[in-house]
C-alpha cells in the first residue's frame, strides 16, 4: 500500500503491528512510538528483572523508564516500581497470642535462630506459664545453644507438668548435645544409677 508507513522498530519489537500516523507528523501521545529506545529498554529490562525477582534492580530500571517521553510507558513503569517497593518492604510480623509466639519460635528454632526463638518462647511462657510444650521447646532451644543447665531446668519443669515429655526428650535429637551431661541423664532415666 503506497502511503502506509512501515511499523517502527519499537512497534515491531513489541509485536504491536502498525499504528496510524498522527496528522501532525509526531508520534501519537501515549503510543510506544513516542518512547525513546532508552525508555523502552529500561522498561523491558525492568520487566525481565521483575520476573526473576531481582526487585531492587527492577525498581531502578522502572524509575529510569518513568523519565521518558511516553506517558503510557512511564505510567506502567511507575506502577511496577511501586510493586517492587511493596515487595521489598519487610512485612511486619504481628504475634498476639502465646500460641502464635510459640509457633513462630518453632520456625526460628528450625532455622537455628536460637536467640530470637528464646525471646518468643519466654513471651509465650508469660502468657501460658503452665504450657509444658513451651517449656519443652525452650529446653530444646537451650540445648541446641549449649545452655545445658537452663535446658535441664526447663525440661524438668516440662516433665513435671507432663510426664510424657520424658519419653519425647529421650528420642529428640535436639537434646543430643546433652547426652553426656549427668543432670540430663538423671532427668531422663530417674531409675538408672549414674
N, C-alpha and C positions, 0 to 999 in steps of 0.2 A: 504494500500500500504506500504509495509515493510519499505523502507528507507525515506519516505516522512515525514518530521518533522511536529509536531503539530504547529498551529499558536501560536505565543507568546501571553501572556496575554494582552499586549498593542494592538496587532493587533486584537484580538478577541473583546476587549473592544471597539475599534473604528469601528468594523464591516468591516474591510478591508480584511478579509479572509487570506489565506495563501500566502506567498511570497516564491520565490525560495531562498534557502540559497545561500550565496556567496561561492565561492570556497575557499576563504581564511579562512573560519570559523568565520569571523567577519560579523556583520550586514552590509548590503549594504549601501553605503553612501547615505544620503538623505532619508532613509527609516524611518518610525516611530519606527521600532525596534531599531534603533540607539539612539533614545531618551530615556534618563533615565526616570524612572517613575516620578521623580520630575519635569522634563521639561514638560512632557505631563500634569501632574497635574496642573502646573502653567498655561499652555496654556488653558486647559479646564476650569479652574476657571476664567481665564480672559474672555473667551467667555461667560460664564454664567453671569458674572458681566456686560459685554458689552451689552448683550441683555436686561438687566434690567436697563440700563442707569446709572450704578454706574461707571462712566468713570474714575475717579481718581484711584479707587481701581483696575479696569480692567487694566489700564495702568501699574500699579505696577506689576501685575501678568504677563503681557506680557513682561515687562522688565526682569523679572526673567526667563521666558521661553526662552528669547533670549540668555541666558548664557549657555544653554545646548549644548550637542554634536551634535544633529541632526540639520543640516543646514537648511533643509526644514522647520522644526518647528520653528527654530529661525527666518527665513525669514518671515514666516507668522505672528509670534508674533511681529516682527518689524513693519510690515505693520499695524497691528491692534493697536499697541502702537501709531503710528503716527496718525491714525484715531481718537484715543481718544484725543490726543493733539489738533488736529484741532477742534474737537467738544467742548473741554474745553475752547479754546481760545474765549474770549468775542468778538463777532462781533462788529466792529465799525459802528456806525450809521452815515451816511453821509446825511445831510439835506442841500439842496442847495437853495430852494425857500421859500418864505414866506408861501406859502400854505403847504409845507412839514413841516415846523416848527409848523404851526397851527395844522395840523393833528396829529403830534406827541404829541403836548401839550394836545390835547383832550384825547389821550390814557393815558397820565400822570395824568390828572385830574381824569379820571375814576378809576385809581389805587390809587388815593389820594396822589400822589407825587406832592403836590401843589407848593412847592418852585421851583422845576425844571420846572414844567409846566409854571410858570410865566416867567421864563427866556426865554423859547422858544416863548411864546406869545409876549414878548417885542421885540424879534428878528423879529418875523413876522410883528409886527407893524412898525418897522423901514423900512421894505421893502414895506409895504402896509398901510400907515398912515390913509387912508380912509376906511379901512376894518372894517365895522361895526360888522361883525361876530367875528373878532378877539377881538375887544373891548368888545363885549358881553361875550365872553369866558373868557377874563381877569377879567371882573367884577364877573362872576360866581366863578372863581377860588379864587378871593379875598374874596368873601362872604363865601365860604367854609372854608377859612383860618382865618376868623374872622376880616379881614380888611374892616369894614363896610363903612368907609369914602371913601377909594380907590374904593371899589365896586360901591358906588353911583356915584362917579365922572366918572368912565369908562362906567357905564350903561347909564348915561345921555348922554355921547358922542355917544354911540351906538344908542340911541333913536333919538338923533338929526340927525344922518346920515340916519337912517332907522326907522321911527315911529312904524313899526310893532314889533320891539323889545320890546316895552312897553307891548303888549299883551303876548308875549312869556315869559317875565320875571314874569308876574302875575301868570303864570301856572308852572313855573320852580321850582322844589323842591330844586335846588341848591341855591336859594335865600331865603329859609325858615328861615335861621338864622337872616335875616334882617327884618322879618315881623313886629317886634315891633319898628324898627328904623324909627323915624319920617321923615327923609330925603328920605328914600326909599318909604314910603307911599305917600309922596307928589309927588315923581317922577312917580310912577305908577298910581296914581289916582289924577291928577292935578286939577280936578273939585271938588274933595271931600274936605270938611273942616276938617282939622286935629287939 
